[in-house]
């Protein structure tokens, strides 16, 4: 029970941190512009979520950012049945590193933090439009790749079913 309560504490701390960052972002942006979404175009409302989608996939699933996820895990060495020693990374059992590991393993959690960062940077940094647009284009590419994979998997299932039926 001690371990669970400790993790609840760190989850609470990160929730408070998020709330403080959100309040600071609102204060900063409202102080600069006096408004928020009053001047968002339809294109902005498409590009921002696509960019967040791409960031979520980047930090939660992609191989290229595995090093970042591994920063919040402990390195262990495991001896394989072949006698070789393999390196593995496992989540800490508790503490702030466990919370970070959990956040990065959860696409919904990563999305909440990524959304805060993207929306804040969109309003606060004038030149942020270009990286945001690039991420959005990459997000569309990811969607198309996912759809192509689903079509391919469905075709394989139908092909196997057809072969079984004809045999």
C-alpha angles and dihedrals in degrees: 000000000000091000093050092049090049090054091047087055093053092044087053091049091052090047090053090047089053092049091050092048090048092050091048091049092050091047092048097046095042089048091054101042108013088224141055125201097007093107101037113127126215088255090056090051089055099040098048096056091043090052091049089049090054093047090050092053091043096055099032105040116006121107093221092067096042088105089061093050089047090058087074096049132071121248116238132180118222124192110224127216087255090062094251122125115236128196117228134176119219130181118261113253094235147349134061093312089058090051091050090048090050092048092052092047092054117074092199092052093045088049094057092052093041091050091053092050096045096046092045093048091045091058098034104042117054097201094048090095093083099054088041091053091047090051090049092052088049088050091055088049090052091050091051091048091050091049092048090050092050091050090049093049091047090050090051092051092048091047092052091046091050092050091050092049093050094047 
